[in-house]
Amino acid sequence: MKISIIGTGKVGSVLGRRLAACGHRVCFASREPAGQRVRDLVAEQPMRCWADSVAASIPDAEVLIYAAPYDQAERILSAVDDFHGLVLIDCTNPLNATFDGLQLGHTSSAGERIAEWAPTARVVKAFNTTSVATMTEPRYGEQAATQFYCGDDTDAKRTVAELISQLGMEPVDAGPLRNARYLEATAMLYIHLAVREGWGGDCALKMLRR
Ligand SMILES: NC(=O)c1ccc[n+]([C@@H]2O[C@H](COP(=O)([O-])OP(=O)(O)OC[C@H]3O[C@@H](n4cnc5c(N)ncnc54)[C@H](OP(=O)(O)O)[C@@H]3O)[C@@H](O)[C@H]2O)c1
């Protein structure tokens, strides 16, 4: 599968690195595709990875991961003419300026806003409730970290669930895209625990069943 990733920061680089290791072809869509940092990232798996501009990365992509700041999403995504129905995975959390709350919730979510800015894409919210440390190594002893996802397109959600499984996490369908409101609030709780209560990034959410 060809997967493009907008943003080569902490989330984009880890997901790209790991998805390429799973055998996918990964295009890093960067503001500076020829910059040294991005070249070093590509050089880790040069047979499967390359870098390009956002515009050039989209036409033949089957999946596009948005792993840039929420505040940049309207500008970046609205500039794209046509997403051709690709699966757009929204990883964002719409944090406020002091990182201790969300800019929106209850009546909308970053996931729903992103779907408005990318109307020709099939948006699935995922990877927003998980730390980079867990994306890198999702196993906790015998258990795999839970990765929640939500969206309105059944086939798109199936694709994302498969990618989550390939990455070694447990996919849990969290319902329609409007439930991004709850996944983003869940991420806020996680961030509070990790950053302010001292849990750090080496902890993960897990759904248990009996
Ligand atoms: N860090 C986490 O633990 C975590 C976990 C779950 C979800 N998230 C979410 O995932 C997204 C990415 O987080 P991150 O931690 O990977 O962020 P980051 O390390 O700051 O990377 C963000 C990347 O976005 C790209 N970008 C495009 N326009 C930008 C702009 N105007 N300013 C800054 N960066 C810009 C940059 O890539 P180029 O330079 O290549 O363009 C940058 O490296 C965020 O929405 C965040 O809320 C983060």
PDBQT file of the ligand as one rigid body, heavy atoms in Angstrom, charges set to zero:
ROOT
HETATM    1  N1  LIG A 301       3.592  13.524  20.351  1.00  0.00    +0.000 N 
HETATM    2  C1  LIG A 301       2.660  12.656  20.726  1.00  0.00    +0.000 C 
HETATM    3  O1  LIG A 301       2.872  11.859  21.682  1.00  0.00    +0.000 OA
HETATM    4  C2  LIG A 301       1.340  12.594  19.995  1.00  0.00    +0.000 A 
HETATM    5  C3  LIG A 301       0.518  11.478  20.222  1.00  0.00    +0.000 A 
HETATM    6  C4  LIG A 301      -0.677  11.380  19.539  1.00  0.00    +0.000 A 
HETATM    7  C5  LIG A 301      -1.063  12.369  18.665  1.00  0.00    +0.000 A 
HETATM    8  N2  LIG A 301      -0.279  13.465  18.468  1.00  0.00    +0.000 N 
HETATM    9  C6  LIG A 301      -0.699  14.482  17.493  1.00  0.00    +0.000 C 
HETATM   10  O2  LIG A 301       0.004  14.193  16.289  1.00  0.00    +0.000 OA
HETATM   11  C7  LIG A 301       0.330  15.415  15.606  1.00  0.00    +0.000 C 
HETATM   12  C8  LIG A 301       1.834  15.490  15.430  1.00  0.00    +0.000 C 
HETATM   13  O3  LIG A 301       2.438  15.512  16.711  1.00  0.00    +0.000 OA
HETATM   14  P1  LIG A 301       4.020  15.427  16.880  1.00  0.00    +0.000 P 
HETATM   15  O4  LIG A 301       4.271  15.218  18.320  1.00  0.00    +0.000 OA
HETATM   16  O5  LIG A 301       4.579  14.481  15.889  1.00  0.00    +0.000 OA
HETATM   17  O6  LIG A 301       4.440  16.910  16.488  1.00  0.00    +0.000 OA
HETATM   18  P2  LIG A 301       5.870  17.431  16.006  1.00  0.00    +0.000 P 
HETATM   19  O7  LIG A 301       6.939  16.500  16.490  1.00  0.00    +0.000 OA
HETATM   20  O8  LIG A 301       5.930  18.851  16.377  1.00  0.00    +0.000 OA
HETATM   21  O9  LIG A 301       5.808  17.279  14.408  1.00  0.00    +0.000 OA
HETATM   22  C9  LIG A 301       4.826  17.944  13.646  1.00  0.00    +0.000 C 
HETATM   23  C10 LIG A 301       5.265  17.979  12.206  1.00  0.00    +0.000 C 
HETATM   24  O10 LIG A 301       4.265  18.645  11.439  1.00  0.00    +0.000 OA
HETATM   25  C11 LIG A 301       4.849  19.282  10.328  1.00  0.00    +0.000 C 
HETATM   26  N3  LIG A 301       4.356  20.661  10.198  1.00  0.00    +0.000 N 
HETATM   27  C12 LIG A 301       3.717  21.181   9.135  1.00  0.00    +0.000 A 
HETATM   28  N4  LIG A 301       3.424  22.468   9.328  1.00  0.00    +0.000 NA
HETATM   29  C13 LIG A 301       3.901  22.789  10.538  1.00  0.00    +0.000 A 
HETATM   30  C14 LIG A 301       3.934  23.999  11.281  1.00  0.00    +0.000 A 
HETATM   31  N5  LIG A 301       3.417  25.142  10.807  1.00  0.00    +0.000 N 
HETATM   32  N6  LIG A 301       4.533  23.974  12.488  1.00  0.00    +0.000 NA
HETATM   33  C15 LIG A 301       5.062  22.834  12.979  1.00  0.00    +0.000 A 
HETATM   34  N7  LIG A 301       5.061  21.651  12.309  1.00  0.00    +0.000 NA
HETATM   35  C16 LIG A 301       4.498  21.644  11.095  1.00  0.00    +0.000 A 
HETATM   36  C17 LIG A 301       6.362  19.255  10.541  1.00  0.00    +0.000 C 
HETATM   37  O11 LIG A 301       6.910  18.327   9.609  1.00  0.00    +0.000 OA
HETATM   38  P3  LIG A 301       7.776  18.898   8.365  1.00  0.00    +0.000 P 
HETATM   39  O12 LIG A 301       8.834  19.786   8.979  1.00  0.00    +0.000 OA
HETATM   40  O13 LIG A 301       8.325  17.692   7.709  1.00  0.00    +0.000 OA
HETATM   41  O14 LIG A 301       6.825  19.641   7.495  1.00  0.00    +0.000 OA
HETATM   42  C18 LIG A 301       6.543  18.774  11.962  1.00  0.00    +0.000 C 
HETATM   43  O15 LIG A 301       7.684  17.982  12.107  1.00  0.00    +0.000 OA
HETATM   44  C19 LIG A 301      -0.234  16.564  16.461  1.00  0.00    +0.000 C 
HETATM   45  O16 LIG A 301      -1.468  16.963  15.921  1.00  0.00    +0.000 OA
HETATM   46  C20 LIG A 301      -0.410  15.918  17.844  1.00  0.00    +0.000 C 
HETATM   47  O17 LIG A 301      -1.468  16.520  18.558  1.00  0.00    +0.000 OA
HETATM   48  C21 LIG A 301       0.930  13.581  19.112  1.00  0.00    +0.000 A 
ENDROOT
TORSDOF 0
